[in-house]
Amino acid sequence: MAEATTRHGLPLLQAGQAQKEVTHNEALVLLDLLAHPAVEGVLATPPAAPTPGQGWIIGAGATGAWSGQDGALACWTPGGWRFLAARTGIVVWQKADGLPAWFDGDAWRTDGWPTNGLLVDGQKVVGAQGDAIATPAGGATVDAEARATIGQILAALRTHGLIAT
């Protein structure tokens, strides 16, 4: 029988195990970190005076109690540090930046959100980038160039669903 869950490594109870409450409570502590992960930010060195419930993404080159835990989530509990290895697709809220961070399987990312579009009220409003719109050059055909450019802008806005057709 396995000793831990396959996805997050949470400890499992074993038949005939003494002090099952210890294993069960450890799993609950890790689930508390995982269920709604919000972290203070990214650090490589443990803070000097964390409060229970505070968590961090462990940065590269971790030191001290975090040594060897690069990339994991760390949460301070009354029983000390608890660590949860990052898994592909996990998302955390970074309190310091007010932005989400997500783990892509190799590293934590904050450089954008992977998507193939944005829906508002079931309507796709942003999709793939369209072609460039030429800048009017001026001269004798200013009105015609301006109208053509405005037409292209309107077409792009409609294609992205930002205005109605």
C-alpha positions in Angstrom: 0.0 0.0 0.0 1.2 3.5 -0.8 2.4 5.7 2.0 1.5 9.0 0.3 -0.9 10.3 -2.3 0.4 10.4 -5.9 -0.4 14.0 -6.7 0.7 16.0 -3.7 2.5 13.5 -1.5 0.0 13.8 1.4 0.5 11.1 4.0 -1.9 8.1 4.0 -3.1 6.1 7.0 -1.7 2.5 7.1 -3.4 -0.6 8.5 -2.3 -1.3 12.0 -0.6 2.1 12.2 0.0 3.5 15.7 -0.9 7.2 16.3 -2.9 7.6 13.1 -3.9 11.0 14.3 -0.4 12.2 13.7 -0.5 11.1 10.0 -4.1 12.5 9.6 -3.2 15.8 11.2 -0.1 16.2 9.0 -2.3 15.6 5.9 -4.7 18.3 7.1 -1.9 20.8 7.6 -0.7 20.2 4.1 -4.3 20.4 2.7 -4.6 23.7 4.6 -1.7 25.0 2.6 -2.9 23.6 -0.7 -6.7 24.3 -0.5 -6.4 28.0 -1.1 -2.8 28.8 -1.6 -1.9 32.4 -0.9 1.7 33.3 -0.3 3.5 36.4 1.0 5.9 36.3 -2.0 9.1 34.6 -3.1 12.1 34.2 -0.7 15.2 32.0 -0.7 15.8 32.5 3.0 13.2 31.7 5.7 11.9 34.8 7.4 13.0 35.4 11.0 9.6 35.7 12.6 6.8 34.2 10.5 3.3 33.8 11.9 1.3 30.6 11.6 -0.4 30.4 8.3 2.1 32.5 6.4 3.5 30.9 3.3 6.1 31.6 0.6 7.3 30.2 -2.7 10.9 29.1 -2.1 13.3 30.8 -4.4 16.4 29.4 -6.0 19.4 28.8 -3.8 17.3 28.3 -0.6 19.2 28.4 2.7 18.6 27.5 6.3 15.5 25.4 7.0 14.5 25.8 3.4 17.7 24.3 2.0 17.0 21.8 -0.8 13.4 22.9 -1.1 13.8 25.3 -4.1 10.5 25.9 -5.9 8.3 24.3 -3.2 5.7 26.1 -1.1 6.6 26.6 2.5 4.1 27.3 5.2 4.8 28.2 8.8 2.7 26.2 11.3 2.8 26.0 15.1 4.8 22.8 14.5 7.4 24.4 12.2 7.8 24.6 8.5 5.7 22.4 6.2 6.6 22.0 2.5 4.6 21.1 -0.5 6.3 20.3 -3.8 5.0 22.4 -6.7 3.1 20.5 -9.3 2.4 21.5 -12.8 -0.7 23.7 -13.0 -0.8 24.8 -9.3 -1.8 28.4 -8.9 -1.1 30.6 -5.9 -2.0 34.2 -5.0 0.9 36.4 -4.3 -0.1 38.9 -1.6 3.0 41.2 -2.2 2.2 41.7 -5.9 -1.5 41.2 -5.8 -1.1 38.7 -8.7 -1.3 35.0 -9.3 1.7 32.9 -9.9 1.5 29.5 -11.6 3.9 26.5 -11.8 4.5 25.4 -15.4 6.3 22.2 -14.5 9.8 23.8 -14.4 9.4 27.2 -12.7 7.0 29.6 -11.1 5.7 32.1 -13.6 4.1 35.5 -13.3 4.7 36.8 -16.8 1.2 36.3 -18.1 -1.6 33.9 -18.0 -1.9 31.1 -20.6 -5.2 31.3 -22.5 -6.6 31.1 -26.0 -9.1 33.9 -25.3 -11.0 35.9 -22.8 -14.7 35.4 -22.3 -17.1 38.0 -20.9 -20.7 37.0 -20.5 -20.0 34.0 -22.7 -18.6 36.2 -25.5 -15.0 35.9 -26.6 -13.6 39.4 -26.4 -9.9 38.8 -26.8 -8.3 36.3 -29.1 -5.3 35.9 -31.3 -3.4 39.0 -32.3 -4.6 40.5 -35.6 -2.6 42.0 -38.4 -0.9 45.4 -38.0 -2.9 48.4 -39.1 -1.0 50.8 -41.4 -0.4 54.3 -40.1 -1.9 57.0 -42.3 0.8 58.8 -44.2 -0.9 62.1 -44.8 -0.9 64.2 -48.0 -3.7 64.7 -50.5 -5.7 61.6 -49.5 -5.8 62.2 -45.8 -9.6 61.6 -45.6 -9.4 58.4 -47.5 -6.4 57.1 -45.5 -8.1 58.1 -42.2 -11.3 56.4 -43.1 -9.5 53.2 -44.2 -7.5 53.2 -40.9 -10.6 53.8 -38.8 -12.3 50.9 -40.7 -9.4 48.6 -39.9 -9.5 49.6 -36.2 -13.2 49.0 -36.1 -12.7 45.6 -37.8 -10.0 44.6 -35.3 -12.2 45.7 -32.3 -15.1 43.6 -33.7 -12.9 40.6 -34.4 -11.8 40.7 -30.7 -15.4 41.1 -29.6 -14.7 44.4 -27.9 -17.5 46.1 -29.8 -20.6 44.6 -31.4 -20.7 43.9 -35.1 
